């Protein structure tokens, strides 16, 4: 345990890393949109997805932001050096991200043959700064609803049990019939949050519909990843440790990678001398859950690096992480 003289106040020590995006902001009743799929009418009439191309940022700028320039911390001991070596060997490379972006671009073009004004977002570890060379690709298909004005548009509220499955069944059929030479083994997984799972020539992808929270959280975590240069190496080594010990698979009742990332961030925020601040608290305007999606990627650009007074090495932080969750966290 930490020495009593350095302990945090109880409300700080047990504080959970919290995202303002944990829930979708409910819309006023008159702004919500739902539909019933019938045999007599197409499920997505064209007037429900108007062309907003002239009113949004270019896709390349919006979905594929430049990587921040960062300098890795200096290794102060043997364990820290091993952490850095593992990170440099396993971190996602620019070429990996470019291949995923190429796949996203091609698939968006194909999906827009079915849903002309939909957009496909690359999300998750591929874009949040915590990806590895073996990371799968996560994609989110967003179907837009008719806007109130040309500037402010509402995101389509999709029922995951009905509408999402129908949307994905059409996508799955298109992949199976039109893209068999490019997409391998497409599967429609009818889970609580349904997905289409498939492979390109290199890796596996999971595609969901309107998981807006996932898009926002991608850029929130991306900001945490690059605001302090010890965060990414520490997260990667924890993920590799969990994978080695077979406790990094949510389908088998263990922790998914997102949970592991949050555990590391929480630990770094609740140290006696924090290494990370609460970005949502310090920069609420940058992570406003009502912000339009095509502005979300811009928020991290205005947040400066965090200057922590805590000079702990990566090795010390890794040991401290395990001690914290073994003896202190409740």
C-alpha positions in Angstrom: 0.0 0.0 0.0 1.0 3.6 -0.4 2.4 5.2 2.8 -0.3 6.7 4.8 1.2 10.1 4.5 0.9 10.0 0.8 -2.6 8.6 0.6 -5.2 10.3 -1.4 -8.5 11.5 0.0 -11.1 8.6 -0.1 -13.1 10.3 -2.8 -10.1 10.5 -5.1 -8.6 7.1 -4.5 -11.8 5.3 -5.5 -12.7 7.6 -8.3 -13.4 5.8 -11.5 -12.1 7.1 -14.8 -15.3 8.6 -16.2 -16.2 9.6 -19.7 -18.9 12.2 -20.5 -19.6 10.0 -23.5 -20.8 7.0 -21.5 -24.3 7.7 -22.5 -25.9 9.1 -25.6 -27.4 12.5 -24.9 -31.2 12.0 -25.2 -32.9 14.1 -27.8 -36.1 16.0 -27.3 -39.1 13.9 -28.3 -39.9 16.0 -31.4 -36.3 15.5 -32.6 -36.1 11.8 -32.3 -36.6 9.6 -35.4 -37.6 6.0 -35.7 -39.2 3.9 -38.4 -40.9 0.6 -39.0 -39.5 -1.5 -41.8 -42.3 -2.7 -44.0 -42.5 -4.8 -47.1 -44.2 -2.0 -48.9 -41.6 0.7 -48.4 -37.8 0.8 -48.4 -36.3 0.9 -44.9 -34.3 4.0 -45.6 -36.1 6.5 -47.9 -33.8 9.0 -49.5 -35.3 12.0 -47.7 -34.1 10.5 -44.4 -30.4 10.8 -45.4 -29.9 14.1 -47.2 -26.7 15.0 -48.8 -24.7 17.1 -46.4 -21.4 16.9 -48.3 -21.2 20.6 -48.9 -21.6 21.3 -45.2 -19.0 19.0 -43.6 -15.3 18.8 -43.4 -13.4 16.6 -46.0 -13.4 12.9 -45.0 -9.7 12.6 -45.0 -9.2 15.5 -42.6 -12.1 14.4 -40.4 -11.4 10.7 -40.0 -7.6 10.3 -40.4 -5.9 13.0 -38.3 -2.1 13.5 -38.3 -0.2 11.7 -35.7 1.2 14.0 -32.9 4.9 14.3 -32.7 6.0 12.8 -29.4 9.3 11.8 -27.8 9.5 8.6 -25.8 10.7 8.9 -22.1 14.3 8.1 -21.2 14.8 4.7 -19.6 16.1 5.1 -16.1 16.5 1.4 -15.2 16.5 -2.0 -16.8 12.7 -2.6 -16.4 12.0 0.7 -18.0 14.3 -0.2 -20.9 12.4 -3.5 -21.4 9.1 -1.6 -21.4 10.4 0.8 -24.1 11.8 -2.0 -26.2 8.5 -3.9 -26.1 6.6 -0.8 -27.0 8.8 0.1 -30.0 8.7 -3.5 -31.3 4.9 -3.9 -30.9 3.3 -0.5 -31.4 1.1 0.1 -34.4 3.2 1.5 -37.3 2.1 4.2 -39.7 1.9 1.7 -42.5 -0.5 -0.4 -40.4 -2.8 2.6 -39.9 -2.6 3.5 -43.6 -3.7 0.0 -44.6 -6.7 0.2 -42.3 -7.6 3.7 -43.6 -7.4 2.4 -47.2 -9.8 -0.4 -46.3 -12.1 2.1 -44.6 -12.1 4.3 -47.7 -12.9 1.5 -50.1 -15.6 0.1 -47.9 -17.2 3.4 -47.4 -17.4 3.8 -51.2 -19.1 0.4 -51.4 -21.5 1.0 -48.5 -22.6 4.3 -49.9 -24.1 2.4 -52.8 -26.7 1.2 -50.3 -26.8 4.2 -48.0 -25.6 7.1 -50.1 -24.9 9.6 -47.4 -23.6 7.3 -44.6 -20.1 7.6 -43.3 -17.7 5.0 -42.1 -15.4 5.8 -39.1 -12.2 4.0 -38.1 -12.4 3.7 -34.3 -10.9 1.9 -31.3 -7.3 1.0 -30.8 -6.4 1.6 -34.5 -6.9 5.3 -34.0 -6.8 6.0 -30.2 -3.0 5.7 -29.9 -3.0 2.4 -28.1 -2.9 0.0 -31.1 -0.4 -2.7 -31.7 0.8 -4.3 -35.0 -1.7 -7.1 -34.4 -4.7 -4.9 -33.5 -7.9 -5.6 -35.4 -9.7 -2.9 -37.2 -12.9 -1.5 -35.7 -15.3 0.4 -37.9 -18.5 2.4 -37.1 -21.1 3.0 -39.8 -23.0 6.2 -39.1 -26.4 6.8 -40.7 -27.5 10.4 -40.6 -31.0 11.6 -40.0 -32.6 14.5 -41.7 -31.0 17.7 -40.2 -32.9 20.5 -38.4 -30.7 23.0 -40.3 -27.8 22.7 -42.7 -25.4 23.2 -39.9 -26.7 21.1 -37.0 -27.7 17.6 -37.8 -29.0 14.9 -35.5 -27.4 11.4 -35.4 -29.8 8.6 -36.2 -30.9 6.8 -33.1 -30.7 3.1 -34.1 -32.4 0.2 -32.3 -29.6 -2.3 -32.1 -32.0 -5.3 -31.9 -34.0 -4.4 -35.1 -32.7 -1.6 -37.3 -29.0 -2.2 -36.7 -29.4 -5.9 -37.6 -31.3 -5.0 -40.8 -28.7 -2.4 -41.8 -25.9 -4.9 -41.2 -27.7 -7.7 -43.0 -27.7 -5.5 -46.1 -24.1 -4.6 -45.6 -23.2 -8.3 -45.1 -25.1 -9.3 -48.3 -23.2 -6.6 -50.3 -19.9 -7.8 -48.9 -20.7 -11.4 -49.7 -21.9 -10.8 -53.2 -20.0 -7.8 -54.5 -16.7 -7.9 -52.6 -15.9 -11.6 -52.4 -12.5 -11.0 -54.0 -11.5 -8.4 -51.4 -13.4 -9.4 -48.2 -12.9 -12.8 -46.7 -15.4 -14.7 -44.6 -18.0 -11.9 -43.8 -20.2 -13.0 -40.8 -23.2 -11.2 -39.3 -22.9 -11.6 -35.6 -26.4 -11.1 -34.0 -25.1 -10.1 -30.5 -26.5 -7.4 -28.2 -24.6 -4.9 -30.3 -24.6 -6.7 -33.7 -21.6 -6.5 -36.0 -20.3 -7.7 -39.3 -17.0 -9.5 -38.8 -14.7 -10.0 -41.8 -11.1 -10.0 -42.9 -9.3 -8.3 -45.7 -6.0 -9.8 -46.9 -4.2 -8.8 -43.7 -6.4 -8.5 -40.6 -9.8 -8.9 -39.1 -12.4 -6.1 -38.9 -15.5 -5.5 -36.9 -18.2 -3.2 -38.2 -21.0 -1.8 -36.1 -23.8 0.7 -36.7 -24.1 4.1 -35.0 -22.0 3.4 -31.9 -21.5 7.1 -31.6 -20.1 6.8 -28.1 -17.2 4.7 -29.5 -16.3 7.4 -32.0 -16.2 10.1 -29.3 -14.3 7.9 -26.9 -11.7 7.1 -29.6 -10.6 10.8 -29.7 -10.9 11.2 -25.9 -8.5 8.3 -25.4 -6.3 9.5 -28.2 -5.9 12.8 -26.3 -4.9 10.9 -23.1 -2.5 8.7 -25.2 -0.5 11.7 -26.4 -0.8 14.2 -23.6 2.0 12.5 -21.5 4.7 10.4 -23.1 4.7 7.6 -20.5 1.0 6.7 -21.1 1.3 4.7 -24.4 4.2 2.5 -23.4 2.6 1.7 -20.0 -0.7 0.8 -21.6 0.9 -1.4 -24.3 2.9 -3.5 -21.8 -0.2 -4.0 -19.6 -2.2 -5.1 -22.6 0.6 -7.5 -23.6 0.8 -8.9 -20.1 -2.9 -9.5 -19.9 -2.9 -11.2 -23.3 0.0 -13.4 -22.3 -2.0 -14.5 -19.2 -5.2 -15.1 -21.2 -7.2 -12.3 -19.4 -7.7 -10.0 -22.3 -10.8 -11.6 -24.0 -14.2 -10.2 -23.1 -15.9 -13.1 -25.0 -14.4 -15.4 -22.4 -15.4 -13.3 -19.4 -12.1 -11.5 -18.9 -11.1 -7.9 -19.6 -11.2 -6.3 -23.0 -8.6 -3.9 -24.1 -10.7 -0.8 -23.5 -11.1 -1.8 -19.8 -7.4 -2.3 -19.5 -6.8 1.2 -20.9 -9.2 2.7 -18.4 -7.5 0.9 -15.6 -4.1 2.4 -16.5 -5.6 5.9 -16.9 -7.4 5.7 -13.6 -4.1 4.6 -11.9 -2.1 7.5 -13.4 -4.8 10.0 -12.4 -5.0 8.9 -8.8 -1.3 8.8 -7.9 -0.4 11.1 -5.0 1.3 13.2 -7.7 -0.9 12.6 -10.7 0.7 11.8 -14.1 -2.6 12.5 -15.9 -5.3 15.2 -15.3 -9.0 14.8 -15.9 -9.2 16.1 -19.4 -13.0 16.1 -19.4 -12.9 18.3 -16.3 -10.2 20.7 -17.5 -11.4 21.0 -21.1 -15.2 20.4 -21.1 -15.7 22.3 -24.3 -13.3 20.0 -26.1 -15.3 16.9 -25.1 -18.8 18.2 -25.2 -21.1 15.1 -25.9 -23.3 17.3 -28.1 -20.4 18.3 -30.4 -21.0 17.3 -34.0 -19.0 14.2 -35.1 -17.1 16.0 -37.9 -15.6 18.4 -35.2 -14.7 15.7 -32.6 -11.3 15.0 -34.1 -10.2 18.7 -33.8 -10.5 18.8 -30.0 -7.2 17.0 -29.1 -5.3 19.6 -31.2 -5.9 22.4 -28.8 -4.9 20.6 -25.6 -1.2 21.1 -24.6 1.0 18.3 -23.2 0.6 17.8 -19.5 3.6 18.7 -17.4 3.5 16.3 -14.4 5.7 16.8 -11.4 5.9 13.0 -11.0 9.2 11.8 -12.4 8.6 8.1 -11.8 10.1 5.8 -14.4 8.1 3.4 -16.5 9.4 0.5 -14.5 8.3 2.1 -11.2 4.9 2.9 -12.7 4.4 -0.6 -14.0 5.2 -2.1 -10.6 3.0 0.5 -8.9 0.1 -0.4 -11.3 0.1 -4.0 -10.2 0.5 -3.1 -6.5 -2.4 -0.6 -6.7 -4.9 -3.1 -8.2 -3.6 -5.9 -5.9 -3.7 -4.1 -2.6 -5.5 -0.7 -2.8 -8.2 -0.6 -5.4 -11.7 -1.5 -4.2 
